Amino acid sequence: MSKTEDPKKSLKEFSLKIISQLDKGKNPQITFPLRNLSNIIYDKKAGILKLGKKIGTREFFNVSHAKKFLQTVEVASIIKKELLESGKHSSLRDVFYMAKRTVPGTTINIVDDQTESDKAIEDLEVITTLSRENMHVNANKNGSVAGKVIIKDKEDTIDWSKLGSGGWSIPSNVEEIEFKKVSAKYVLYMEKAAVWERLNEDKYWQKNDAIIVSSQGQTTRGIRRLLQRLYEEYHLPIYVLCDGDIYGAYIYSVIKYGSIALAHAAERLTIPGVKYIGITMEDVEKYDLKKHFIKLDDKDYARIKQVSEYDWFKENKAWQKQFKMMKDYKSKVEIQSLSARGISFISETYLPNKIKNKEFLD
C-alpha cells in the first residue's frame, strides 16, 4: 500500500463492489489472488516469494463459500467501523471476539475460532493490498531492541540506548514510528532472547556501534518490518544469528526471501540483502563445539530435506554444504554452546571476529 492510500477508502470500495452486485441482482462475489501453495512462486530476479496470477472467487450463494464470504465481509465491517473510524488499534484476539456472534435467526456463529477471523484479515490484505497494520490490527509483542537510536512513537520520544536490561519492546505495528536519530554500522538479529540479554548486558551494541534485535523463535511481522525499514531507510547491513540447525536456516530464509504463508506481504517484509552470521557448521570445528551436539531426530532430517530443496537453496553451494554437514554430523548445536568458552565469549570474540572477517553466508 502506498503511504497516501486511505485504508477507509479501500474498505469502502470493497463494500461498494458487493453492494453494486446486489443492486444488479447478481450473486455477490469476492475476487482475490489465491494464497495456496500452487500459486506461490519464487521471483529469482527480486529474490523473494510472491503470489502468482491465479485468481479465486468466493460467492455468497454457494454453500461451500457462504460462511467464508460472510466472515470476510463481517471482519471488514469491524475493521472499518470499530477501528479505522475511531482511530483505535486492536489485537487479532479482539477482532475474533468482535466477530464471534450468532447469525440472526440461526444457531450458527460467524466465526467459531480465531483462525477463521485471522484468515479473513489475511484475505482482506490480499483483496485490498492493505497490510494488517494499516487496518489497525496488531499481533502480540515478541521482541526487544537496543542501540544508539532515538525514535518518536506517537507522542513519545524513546532512546533505545537508555531502556535498561529489557530494551524497547517491539510492537506489532512499526509503520508510524519516526526515526529521529540512528547511529549504527549494522543490525544484528538473533532468534533467542537469552542471547540478546547477554549481548545487552555486555553493552555489545555500544562497544560495536550496532543495533541488536531479538525475538523468541520465529520472527514476528513487526520485527521483520522494523529490520526492513532499517535496511532500506538507513542502508544498514542485517546479520542473522541462529542455532546451528535447520530451523535457524529457515528463520534466515524467511527474513531474506519471505514465507509461503505471507507471500502476499513479501515486498514489505523481506530483506534480500540479509546475511547469515552463524552458527555455521564450520564453527563446530573452529570453536570445538562437538561436545555440545544434540542428536538429530526424524523431524530434523525431514525438515533438512524439505528446506534444502527450496528453489533459493537448490543452487546455493554454501548452503548445500551446510545441509550436508548437518546430516554428516547427525547433530545440531545451539548458540549458547559458545558460553562454554566463557560467558562473554560470544560478545567479545565470536561476533566481532566474524564481522571483521566477513564470515557470512548469503
Short mmCIF file of the C-alpha atoms (twelve columns), coordinates in Angstrom:
data_MODEL
# 
_entry.id   MODEL 
# 
loop_
_atom_site.group_PDB 
_atom_site.id 
_atom_site.type_symbol 
_atom_site.label_atom_id 
_atom_site.label_alt_id 
_atom_site.label_comp_id 
_atom_site.label_asym_id 
_atom_site.label_seq_id 
_atom_site.Cartn_x 
_atom_site.Cartn_y 
_atom_site.Cartn_z 
_atom_site.pdbx_PDB_model_num 
ATOM 1   C CA . MET A 1   0.000   0.000   0.000   1 
ATOM 2   C CA . SER A 2   1.264   3.461   -0.799  1 
ATOM 3   C CA . LYS A 3   1.627   5.950   2.040   1 
ATOM 4   C CA . THR A 4   -1.095  8.118   0.523   1 
ATOM 5   C CA . GLU A 5   -3.688  5.347   0.226   1 
ATOM 6   C CA . ASP A 6   -6.594  5.636   2.650   1 
ATOM 7   C CA . PRO A 7   -7.484  2.321   4.377   1 
ATOM 8   C CA . LYS A 8   -11.063 3.502   4.993   1 
ATOM 9   C CA . LYS A 9   -11.431 4.311   1.296   1 
ATOM 10  C CA . SER A 10  -10.078 0.897   0.276   1 
ATOM 11  C CA . LEU A 11  -12.528 -0.953  2.508   1 
ATOM 12  C CA . LYS A 12  -15.382 1.277   1.357   1 
ATOM 13  C CA . GLU A 13  -14.564 0.426   -2.274  1 
ATOM 14  C CA . PHE A 14  -14.562 -3.262  -1.324  1 
ATOM 15  C CA . SER A 15  -18.050 -2.951  0.176   1 
ATOM 16  C CA . LEU A 16  -19.397 -0.836  -2.711  1 
ATOM 17  C CA . LYS A 17  -18.470 -3.556  -5.214  1 
ATOM 18  C CA . ILE A 18  -20.594 -6.033  -3.278  1 
ATOM 19  C CA . ILE A 19  -23.498 -3.576  -2.978  1 
ATOM 20  C CA . SER A 20  -23.309 -2.868  -6.721  1 
ATOM 21  C CA . GLN A 21  -23.602 -6.581  -7.484  1 
ATOM 22  C CA . LEU A 22  -26.641 -6.854  -5.199  1 
ATOM 23  C CA . ASP A 23  -28.286 -3.826  -6.831  1 
ATOM 24  C CA . LYS A 24  -27.909 -5.514  -10.201 1 
ATOM 25  C CA . GLY A 25  -29.487 -8.718  -8.902  1 
ATOM 26  C CA . LYS A 26  -26.241 -10.641 -9.224  1 
ATOM 27  C CA . ASN A 27  -24.833 -13.293 -6.916  1 
ATOM 28  C CA . PRO A 28  -22.323 -11.217 -4.882  1 
ATOM 29  C CA . GLN A 29  -18.793 -12.472 -5.150  1 
ATOM 30  C CA . ILE A 30  -15.311 -11.581 -3.951  1 
ATOM 31  C CA . THR A 31  -12.359 -11.999 -6.305  1 
ATOM 32  C CA . PHE A 32  -8.819  -12.359 -4.965  1 
ATOM 33  C CA . PRO A 33  -5.394  -13.881 -5.769  1 
ATOM 34  C CA . LEU A 34  -5.188  -17.436 -4.455  1 
ATOM 35  C CA . ARG A 35  -2.945  -17.897 -1.403  1 
ATOM 36  C CA . ASN A 36  -2.424  -21.642 -1.734  1 
ATOM 37  C CA . LEU A 37  0.881   -23.386 -2.458  1 
ATOM 38  C CA . SER A 38  0.107   -23.797 -6.159  1 
ATOM 39  C CA . ASN A 39  0.076   -20.001 -6.560  1 
ATOM 40  C CA . ILE A 40  3.301   -19.234 -4.664  1 
ATOM 41  C CA . ILE A 41  6.280   -18.515 -6.920  1 
ATOM 42  C CA . TYR A 42  9.898   -17.661 -6.293  1 
ATOM 43  C CA . ASP A 43  10.845  -14.488 -8.133  1 
ATOM 44  C CA . LYS A 44  14.508  -15.205 -8.795  1 
ATOM 45  C CA . LYS A 45  15.230  -11.682 -10.053 1 
ATOM 46  C CA . ALA A 46  13.733  -9.980  -6.983  1 
ATOM 47  C CA . GLY A 47  14.900  -12.739 -4.660  1 
ATOM 48  C CA . ILE A 48  11.553  -13.094 -2.862  1 
ATOM 49  C CA . LEU A 49  8.461   -15.278 -2.720  1 
ATOM 50  C CA . LYS A 50  5.393   -13.811 -4.399  1 
ATOM 51  C CA . LEU A 51  1.813   -14.661 -5.220  1 
ATOM 52  C CA . GLY A 52  1.266   -15.883 -8.763  1 
ATOM 53  C CA . LYS A 53  -1.522  -14.844 -11.128 1 
ATOM 54  C CA . LYS A 54  -4.123  -17.473 -10.241 1 
ATOM 55  C CA . ILE A 55  -7.402  -15.912 -9.168  1 
ATOM 56  C CA . GLY A 56  -10.092 -17.326 -6.915  1 
ATOM 57  C CA . THR A 57  -13.689 -16.268 -6.296  1 
ATOM 58  C CA . ARG A 58  -15.937 -16.584 -3.270  1 
ATOM 59  C CA . GLU A 59  -19.718 -16.392 -3.875  1 
ATOM 60  C CA . PHE A 60  -22.368 -15.710 -1.270  1 
ATOM 61  C CA . PHE A 61  -24.963 -18.017 -2.856  1 
ATOM 62  C CA . ASN A 62  -22.653 -21.011 -2.827  1 
ATOM 63  C CA . VAL A 63  -22.937 -23.412 0.101   1 
ATOM 64  C CA . SER A 64  -19.182 -24.068 0.226   1 
ATOM 65  C CA . HIS A 65  -18.336 -20.337 0.016   1 
ATOM 66  C CA . ALA A 66  -21.086 -18.630 2.008   1 
ATOM 67  C CA . LYS A 67  -19.584 -18.779 5.506   1 
ATOM 68  C CA . LYS A 68  -16.137 -17.568 4.445   1 
ATOM 69  C CA . PHE A 69  -17.773 -14.838 2.356   1 
ATOM 70  C CA . LEU A 70  -19.731 -13.684 5.406   1 
ATOM 71  C CA . GLN A 71  -16.635 -13.842 7.629   1 
ATOM 72  C CA . THR A 72  -14.653 -11.642 5.225   1 
ATOM 73  C CA . VAL A 73  -17.421 -9.045  4.987   1 
ATOM 74  C CA . GLU A 74  -18.024 -9.050  8.759   1 
ATOM 75  C CA . VAL A 75  -14.346 -8.608  9.615   1 
ATOM 76  C CA . ALA A 76  -14.054 -5.823  7.011   1 
ATOM 77  C CA . SER A 77  -17.004 -4.069  8.662   1 
ATOM 78  C CA . ILE A 78  -15.451 -4.400  12.130  1 
ATOM 79  C CA . ILE A 79  -12.140 -3.007  10.945  1 
ATOM 80  C CA . LYS A 80  -13.719 -0.017  9.209   1 
ATOM 81  C CA . LYS A 81  -16.317 0.908   11.833  1 
ATOM 82  C CA . GLU A 82  -14.671 -0.107  15.108  1 
ATOM 83  C CA . LEU A 83  -11.011 0.567   14.335  1 
ATOM 84  C CA . LEU A 84  -10.349 2.888   11.401  1 
ATOM 85  C CA . GLU A 85  -13.205 5.307   12.033  1 
ATOM 86  C CA . SER A 86  -12.386 5.550   15.738  1 
ATOM 87  C CA . GLY A 87  -8.626  5.748   15.142  1 
ATOM 88  C CA . LYS A 88  -8.117  2.905   17.621  1 
ATOM 89  C CA . HIS A 89  -5.999  -0.236  17.298  1 
ATOM 90  C CA . SER A 90  -6.930  -3.757  18.247  1 
ATOM 91  C CA . SER A 91  -5.382  -7.196  18.660  1 
ATOM 92  C CA . LEU A 92  -6.133  -10.211 16.491  1 
ATOM 93  C CA . ARG A 93  -7.847  -11.731 19.527  1 
ATOM 94  C CA . ASP A 94  -10.091 -8.669  19.957  1 
ATOM 95  C CA . VAL A 95  -11.226 -8.885  16.323  1 
ATOM 96  C CA . PHE A 96  -12.108 -12.541 16.849  1 
ATOM 97  C CA . TYR A 97  -14.353 -11.744 19.805  1 
ATOM 98  C CA . MET A 98  -15.985 -8.831  17.996  1 
ATOM 99  C CA . ALA A 99  -16.783 -11.154 15.075  1 
ATOM 100 C CA . LYS A 100 -17.889 -14.090 17.215  1 
ATOM 101 C CA . ARG A 101 -21.643 -13.720 17.237  1 
ATOM 102 C CA . THR A 102 -24.579 -15.767 16.024  1 
ATOM 103 C CA . VAL A 103 -26.118 -15.121 12.608  1 
ATOM 104 C CA . PRO A 104 -29.642 -13.733 13.339  1 
ATOM 105 C CA . GLY A 105 -32.320 -16.407 13.127  1 
ATOM 106 C CA . THR A 106 -29.827 -19.276 13.321  1 
ATOM 107 C CA . THR A 107 -27.614 -21.102 15.808  1 
ATOM 108 C CA . ILE A 108 -24.543 -20.625 13.580  1 
ATOM 109 C CA . ASN A 109 -21.648 -18.429 14.670  1 
ATOM 110 C CA . ILE A 110 -19.987 -16.172 12.109  1 
ATOM 111 C CA . VAL A 111 -16.628 -17.421 13.445  1 
ATOM 112 C CA . ASP A 112 -16.003 -20.334 15.797  1 
ATOM 113 C CA . ASP A 113 -12.293 -19.891 16.450  1 
ATOM 114 C CA . GLN A 114 -9.595  -17.278 15.904  1 
ATOM 115 C CA . THR A 115 -8.018  -18.978 12.895  1 
ATOM 116 C CA . GLU A 116 -11.144 -18.055 10.918  1 
ATOM 117 C CA . SER A 117 -11.017 -14.319 11.713  1 
ATOM 118 C CA . ASP A 118 -7.224  -14.328 11.220  1 
ATOM 119 C CA . LYS A 119 -7.649  -15.813 7.740   1 
ATOM 120 C CA . ALA A 120 -10.345 -13.270 6.915   1 
ATOM 121 C CA . ILE A 121 -7.883  -10.490 7.784   1 
ATOM 122 C CA . GLU A 122 -5.227  -12.091 5.553   1 
ATOM 123 C CA . ASP A 123 -7.802  -12.331 2.755   1 
ATOM 124 C CA . LEU A 124 -8.531  -8.617  3.148   1 
ATOM 125 C CA . GLU A 125 -4.815  -7.874  2.878   1 
ATOM 126 C CA . VAL A 126 -4.758  -9.620  -0.491  1 
ATOM 127 C CA . ILE A 127 -8.043  -8.157  -1.715  1 
ATOM 128 C CA . THR A 128 -7.325  -4.537  -0.752  1 
ATOM 129 C CA . THR A 129 -3.453  -4.536  -0.801  1 
ATOM 130 C CA . LEU A 130 -3.609  -3.038  2.700   1 
ATOM 131 C CA . SER A 131 -1.404  -4.532  5.393   1 
ATOM 132 C CA . ARG A 132 -2.890  -5.808  8.638   1 
ATOM 133 C CA . GLU A 133 -1.129  -2.953  10.407  1 
ATOM 134 C CA . ASN A 134 -2.687  -0.384  8.031   1 
ATOM 135 C CA . MET A 135 -6.038  -1.787  9.140   1 
ATOM 136 C CA . HIS A 136 -5.113  -1.101  12.789  1 
ATOM 137 C CA . VAL A 137 -4.898  -4.802  13.703  1 
ATOM 138 C CA . ASN A 138 -1.885  -5.781  15.803  1 
ATOM 139 C CA . ALA A 139 -0.418  -9.054  16.998  1 
ATOM 140 C CA . ASN A 140 1.309   -9.747  20.314  1 
ATOM 141 C CA . LYS A 141 4.632   -8.091  21.079  1 
ATOM 142 C CA . ASN A 142 7.505   -10.558 20.913  1 
ATOM 143 C CA . GLY A 143 10.877  -8.880  20.598  1 
ATOM 144 C CA . SER A 144 13.423  -6.490  22.073  1 
ATOM 145 C CA . VAL A 145 15.857  -3.967  20.622  1 
ATOM 146 C CA . ALA A 146 18.738  -1.826  21.924  1 
ATOM 147 C CA . GLY A 147 21.152  0.557   20.244  1 
ATOM 148 C CA . LYS A 148 22.042  4.186   19.696  1 
ATOM 149 C CA . VAL A 149 18.706  5.054   18.133  1 
ATOM 150 C CA . ILE A 150 16.117  7.679   19.039  1 
ATOM 151 C CA . ILE A 151 12.576  7.298   17.759  1 
ATOM 152 C CA . LYS A 152 9.265   9.066   18.089  1 
ATOM 153 C CA . ASP A 153 6.354   6.714   18.740  1 
ATOM 154 C CA . LYS A 154 3.112   8.702   18.695  1 
ATOM 155 C CA . GLU A 155 3.762   11.486  21.242  1 
ATOM 156 C CA . ASP A 156 6.682   9.779   22.987  1 
ATOM 157 C CA . THR A 157 10.385  10.193  22.229  1 
ATOM 158 C CA . ILE A 158 12.247  6.970   23.039  1 
ATOM 159 C CA . ASP A 159 16.001  6.396   23.255  1 
ATOM 160 C CA . TRP A 160 16.840  2.732   22.635  1 
ATOM 161 C CA . SER A 161 20.162  3.171   24.462  1 
ATOM 162 C CA . LYS A 162 18.519  4.078   27.773  1 
ATOM 163 C CA . LEU A 163 15.987  1.358   28.459  1 
ATOM 164 C CA . GLY A 164 17.900  -0.884  30.852  1 
ATOM 165 C CA . SER A 165 18.027  -4.662  30.773  1 
ATOM 166 C CA . GLY A 166 14.745  -5.135  28.910  1 
ATOM 167 C CA . GLY A 167 15.346  -2.830  25.943  1 
ATOM 168 C CA . TRP A 168 12.488  -1.464  23.862  1 
ATOM 169 C CA . SER A 169 9.622   -3.885  23.335  1 
ATOM 170 C CA . ILE A 170 8.982   -4.070  19.587  1 
ATOM 171 C CA . PRO A 171 5.297   -3.532  18.775  1 
ATOM 172 C CA . SER A 172 3.357   -5.352  16.093  1 
ATOM 173 C CA . ASN A 173 2.886   -2.142  14.113  1 
ATOM 174 C CA . VAL A 174 6.059   -0.148  13.402  1 
ATOM 175 C CA . GLU A 175 4.721   1.771   10.390  1 
ATOM 176 C CA . GLU A 176 4.135   5.043   12.217  1 
ATOM 177 C CA . ILE A 177 7.407   5.059   14.143  1 
ATOM 178 C CA . GLU A 178 9.597   8.006   13.168  1 
ATOM 179 C CA . PHE A 179 13.360  7.583   13.350  1 
ATOM 180 C CA . LYS A 180 14.894  10.783  14.743  1 
ATOM 181 C CA . LYS A 181 18.492  9.554   15.038  1 
ATOM 182 C CA . VAL A 182 20.161  6.302   14.000  1 
ATOM 183 C CA . SER A 183 23.832  5.697   14.811  1 
ATOM 184 C CA . ALA A 184 24.967  2.195   13.867  1 
ATOM 185 C CA . LYS A 185 27.147  0.289   11.441  1 
ATOM 186 C CA . TYR A 186 24.866  -2.743  11.242  1 
ATOM 187 C CA . VAL A 187 21.912  -4.573  12.783  1 
ATOM 188 C CA . LEU A 188 22.306  -7.948  14.479  1 
ATOM 189 C CA . TYR A 189 19.146  -10.052 14.738  1 
ATOM 190 C CA . MET A 190 19.042  -13.199 16.888  1 
ATOM 191 C CA . GLU A 191 16.298  -15.740 17.410  1 
ATOM 192 C CA . LYS A 192 16.873  -16.159 21.157  1 
ATOM 193 C CA . ALA A 193 16.005  -13.605 23.820  1 
ATOM 194 C CA . ALA A 194 18.581  -15.149 26.190  1 
ATOM 195 C CA . VAL A 195 21.391  -14.388 23.722  1 
ATOM 196 C CA . TRP A 196 20.096  -10.834 23.290  1 
ATOM 197 C CA . GLU A 197 20.144  -10.388 27.070  1 
ATOM 198 C CA . ARG A 198 23.787  -11.467 27.187  1 
ATOM 199 C CA . LEU A 199 24.760  -9.018  24.426  1 
ATOM 200 C CA . ASN A 200 22.743  -6.231  26.026  1 
ATOM 201 C CA . GLU A 201 24.311  -6.751  29.460  1 
ATOM 202 C CA . ASP A 202 27.754  -6.747  27.823  1 
ATOM 203 C CA . LYS A 203 26.800  -3.493  26.023  1 
ATOM 204 C CA . TYR A 204 27.657  -5.133  22.708  1 
ATOM 205 C CA . TRP A 205 25.609  -2.549  20.820  1 
ATOM 206 C CA . GLN A 206 27.598  0.288   22.409  1 
ATOM 207 C CA . LYS A 207 31.052  -1.230  22.002  1 
ATOM 208 C CA . ASN A 208 30.464  -2.313  18.404  1 
ATOM 209 C CA . ASP A 209 28.221  0.503   17.166  1 
ATOM 210 C CA . ALA A 210 25.389  -1.898  16.409  1 
ATOM 211 C CA . ILE A 211 21.658  -2.357  16.887  1 
ATOM 212 C CA . ILE A 212 20.697  -5.661  18.498  1 
ATOM 213 C CA . VAL A 213 17.263  -7.185  17.898  1 
ATOM 214 C CA . SER A 214 15.743  -10.396 19.206  1 
ATOM 215 C CA . SER A 215 12.590  -12.449 19.054  1 
ATOM 216 C CA . GLN A 216 11.746  -15.736 20.710  1 
ATOM 217 C CA . GLY A 217 11.971  -18.209 17.862  1 
ATOM 218 C CA . GLN A 218 10.418  -17.252 14.530  1 
ATOM 219 C CA . THR A 219 10.345  -13.534 13.752  1 
ATOM 220 C CA . THR A 220 7.110   -11.587 14.016  1 
ATOM 221 C CA . ARG A 221 5.849   -9.321  11.249  1 
ATOM 222 C CA . GLY A 222 6.648   -6.279  13.384  1 
ATOM 223 C CA . ILE A 223 10.271  -7.356  13.788  1 
ATOM 224 C CA . ARG A 224 10.657  -8.181  10.104  1 
ATOM 225 C CA . ARG A 225 9.222   -4.825  9.103   1 
ATOM 226 C CA . LEU A 226 11.463  -2.991  11.583  1 
ATOM 227 C CA . LEU A 227 14.525  -4.770  10.166  1 
ATOM 228 C CA . GLN A 228 13.419  -3.936  6.630   1 
ATOM 229 C CA . ARG A 229 12.945  -0.271  7.465   1 
ATOM 230 C CA . LEU A 230 16.441  -0.012  8.985   1 
ATOM 231 C CA . TYR A 231 17.853  -1.789  5.934   1 
ATOM 232 C CA . GLU A 232 16.033  0.332   3.344   1 
ATOM 233 C CA . GLU A 233 15.925  3.718   5.043   1 
ATOM 234 C CA . TYR A 234 19.407  3.685   6.584   1 
ATOM 235 C CA . HIS A 235 21.169  1.136   4.366   1 
ATOM 236 C CA . LEU A 236 22.320  -0.863  7.381   1 
ATOM 237 C CA . PRO A 237 23.586  -4.418  6.846   1 
ATOM 238 C CA . ILE A 238 21.418  -7.013  8.595   1 
ATOM 239 C CA . TYR A 239 23.126  -10.080 10.116  1 
ATOM 240 C CA . VAL A 240 21.195  -13.095 11.398  1 
ATOM 241 C CA . LEU A 241 22.398  -15.194 14.350  1 
ATOM 242 C CA . CYS A 242 20.604  -18.508 14.937  1 
ATOM 243 C CA . ASP A 243 21.205  -22.005 16.285  1 
ATOM 244 C CA . GLY A 244 23.256  -24.288 14.083  1 
ATOM 245 C CA . ASP A 245 20.293  -26.305 12.859  1 
ATOM 246 C CA . ILE A 246 17.782  -26.446 10.038  1 
ATOM 247 C CA . TYR A 247 15.325  -24.252 11.942  1 
ATOM 248 C CA . GLY A 248 17.914  -21.481 12.166  1 
ATOM 249 C CA . ALA A 249 18.402  -21.762 8.409   1 
ATOM 250 C CA . TYR A 250 14.641  -21.479 7.958   1 
ATOM 251 C CA . ILE A 251 14.391  -18.359 10.142  1 
ATOM 252 C CA . TYR A 252 17.108  -16.763 7.998   1 
ATOM 253 C CA . SER A 253 15.258  -17.885 4.861   1 
ATOM 254 C CA . VAL A 254 12.009  -16.248 5.971   1 
ATOM 255 C CA . ILE A 255 13.720  -12.919 6.690   1 
ATOM 256 C CA . LYS A 256 15.571  -12.974 3.371   1 
ATOM 257 C CA . TYR A 257 13.065  -14.500 0.941   1 
ATOM 258 C CA . GLY A 258 9.718   -14.455 2.737   1 
ATOM 259 C CA . SER A 259 7.347   -17.255 3.726   1 
ATOM 260 C CA . ILE A 260 4.656   -19.177 1.928   1 
ATOM 261 C CA . ALA A 261 2.002   -18.014 4.412   1 
ATOM 262 C CA . LEU A 262 2.870   -14.337 3.883   1 
ATOM 263 C CA . ALA A 263 3.880   -14.320 0.219   1 
ATOM 264 C CA . HIS A 264 1.264   -11.611 -0.366  1 
ATOM 265 C CA . ALA A 265 3.181   -9.312  2.020   1 
ATOM 266 C CA . ALA A 266 6.684   -10.139 0.789   1 
ATOM 267 C CA . GLU A 267 7.554   -6.700  -0.547  1 
ATOM 268 C CA . ARG A 268 7.036   -5.041  2.842   1 
ATOM 269 C CA . LEU A 269 8.687   -7.781  4.913   1 
ATOM 270 C CA . THR A 270 11.641  -9.356  3.087   1 
ATOM 271 C CA . ILE A 271 15.290  -8.250  3.048   1 
ATOM 272 C CA . PRO A 272 17.133  -9.753  0.048   1 
ATOM 273 C CA . GLY A 273 20.486  -8.364  1.245   1 
ATOM 274 C CA . VAL A 274 20.453  -10.023 4.679   1 
ATOM 275 C CA . LYS A 275 23.461  -12.198 5.642   1 
ATOM 276 C CA . TYR A 276 23.691  -15.236 7.918   1 
ATOM 277 C CA . ILE A 277 26.458  -14.934 10.504  1 
ATOM 278 C CA . GLY A 278 26.083  -18.197 12.406  1 
ATOM 279 C CA . ILE A 279 26.079  -20.645 13.994  1 
ATOM 280 C CA . THR A 280 27.572  -22.428 10.956  1 
ATOM 281 C CA . MET A 281 28.762  -25.994 10.705  1 
ATOM 282 C CA . GLU A 282 32.316  -24.670 10.207  1 
ATOM 283 C CA . ASP A 283 32.041  -23.126 13.686  1 
ATOM 284 C CA . VAL A 284 31.709  -26.632 15.117  1 
ATOM 285 C CA . GLU A 285 35.337  -27.432 14.304  1 
ATOM 286 C CA . LYS A 286 36.713  -23.925 14.785  1 
ATOM 287 C CA . TYR A 287 35.276  -23.493 18.265  1 
ATOM 288 C CA . ASP A 288 35.290  -27.139 19.379  1 
ATOM 289 C CA . LEU A 289 31.529  -27.488 19.733  1 
ATOM 290 C CA . LYS A 290 31.134  -31.225 19.045  1 
ATOM 291 C CA . LYS A 291 30.953  -31.961 22.747  1 
ATOM 292 C CA . HIS A 292 27.738  -29.894 22.822  1 
ATOM 293 C CA . PHE A 293 25.998  -31.703 19.958  1 
ATOM 294 C CA . ILE A 294 22.289  -32.539 20.134  1 
ATOM 295 C CA . LYS A 295 21.347  -35.565 18.024  1 
ATOM 296 C CA . LEU A 296 19.028  -35.034 15.057  1 
ATOM 297 C CA . ASP A 297 15.674  -36.808 15.109  1 
ATOM 298 C CA . ASP A 298 13.412  -37.903 12.251  1 
ATOM 299 C CA . LYS A 299 11.686  -34.498 12.148  1 
ATOM 300 C CA . ASP A 300 15.060  -32.774 11.783  1 
ATOM 301 C CA . TYR A 301 16.067  -34.979 8.860   1 
ATOM 302 C CA . ALA A 302 12.698  -34.459 7.150   1 
ATOM 303 C CA . ARG A 303 12.999  -30.692 7.597   1 
ATOM 304 C CA . ILE A 304 16.552  -30.668 6.205   1 
ATOM 305 C CA . LYS A 305 15.315  -32.463 3.106   1 
ATOM 306 C CA . GLN A 306 12.416  -30.038 2.680   1 
ATOM 307 C CA . VAL A 307 14.366  -26.801 3.195   1 
ATOM 308 C CA . SER A 308 17.361  -27.916 1.110   1 
ATOM 309 C CA . GLU A 309 15.008  -28.349 -1.853  1 
ATOM 310 C CA . TYR A 310 13.664  -24.801 -1.737  1 
ATOM 311 C CA . ASP A 311 14.334  -23.096 -5.071  1 
ATOM 312 C CA . TRP A 312 16.536  -20.426 -3.486  1 
ATOM 313 C CA . PHE A 313 18.710  -23.003 -1.719  1 
ATOM 314 C CA . LYS A 314 18.945  -25.606 -4.505  1 
ATOM 315 C CA . GLU A 315 21.796  -23.934 -6.385  1 
ATOM 316 C CA . ASN A 316 23.449  -22.318 -3.364  1 
ATOM 317 C CA . LYS A 317 26.623  -24.372 -2.858  1 
ATOM 318 C CA . ALA A 318 27.470  -22.802 0.502   1 
ATOM 319 C CA . TRP A 319 24.089  -23.666 1.972   1 
ATOM 320 C CA . GLN A 320 24.012  -27.111 0.421   1 
ATOM 321 C CA . LYS A 321 27.330  -27.706 2.180   1 
ATOM 322 C CA . GLN A 322 25.712  -26.682 5.483   1 
ATOM 323 C CA . PHE A 323 22.835  -29.125 4.973   1 
ATOM 324 C CA . LYS A 324 25.235  -31.943 4.100   1 
ATOM 325 C CA . MET A 325 27.383  -31.263 7.149   1 
ATOM 326 C CA . MET A 326 24.290  -31.282 9.395   1 
ATOM 327 C CA . LYS A 327 23.461  -34.762 8.112   1 
ATOM 328 C CA . ASP A 328 27.068  -35.937 8.330   1 
ATOM 329 C CA . TYR A 329 27.347  -34.763 11.932  1 
ATOM 330 C CA . LYS A 330 23.884  -36.212 12.634  1 
ATOM 331 C CA . SER A 331 23.595  -33.374 15.121  1 
ATOM 332 C CA . LYS A 332 22.712  -29.735 15.734  1 
ATOM 333 C CA . VAL A 333 24.195  -27.158 18.069  1 
ATOM 334 C CA . GLU A 334 22.774  -24.186 19.977  1 
ATOM 335 C CA . ILE A 335 24.145  -20.638 20.080  1 
ATOM 336 C CA . GLN A 336 24.531  -20.902 23.856  1 
ATOM 337 C CA . SER A 337 27.115  -23.670 23.466  1 
ATOM 338 C CA . LEU A 338 29.613  -20.845 22.869  1 
ATOM 339 C CA . SER A 339 29.206  -19.952 26.560  1 
ATOM 340 C CA . ALA A 340 31.334  -22.981 27.398  1 
ATOM 341 C CA . ARG A 341 34.311  -20.903 26.236  1 
ATOM 342 C CA . GLY A 342 33.367  -18.050 28.579  1 
ATOM 343 C CA . ILE A 343 30.134  -16.272 29.413  1 
ATOM 344 C CA . SER A 344 31.014  -13.282 27.216  1 
ATOM 345 C CA . PHE A 345 32.888  -15.194 24.505  1 
ATOM 346 C CA . ILE A 346 30.066  -14.582 22.029  1 
ATOM 347 C CA . SER A 347 30.099  -10.801 22.517  1 
ATOM 348 C CA . GLU A 348 33.852  -10.282 22.963  1 
ATOM 349 C CA . THR A 349 35.300  -12.764 20.458  1 
ATOM 350 C CA . TYR A 350 32.910  -14.747 18.288  1 
ATOM 351 C CA . LEU A 351 30.762  -11.967 16.810  1 
ATOM 352 C CA . PRO A 352 33.459  -9.262  16.483  1 
ATOM 353 C CA . ASN A 353 35.772  -11.726 14.668  1 
ATOM 354 C CA . LYS A 354 33.023  -12.998 12.375  1 
ATOM 355 C CA . ILE A 355 32.013  -9.493  11.339  1 
ATOM 356 C CA . LYS A 356 35.600  -8.234  10.981  1 
ATOM 357 C CA . ASN A 357 36.499  -11.198 8.749   1 
ATOM 358 C CA . LYS A 358 33.157  -11.073 6.875   1 
ATOM 359 C CA . GLU A 359 32.417  -14.728 7.601   1 
ATOM 360 C CA . PHE A 360 28.849  -14.692 6.319   1 
ATOM 361 C CA . LEU A 361 26.572  -16.980 4.371   1 
ATOM 362 C CA . ASP A 362 24.444  -15.401 1.664   1 
# 
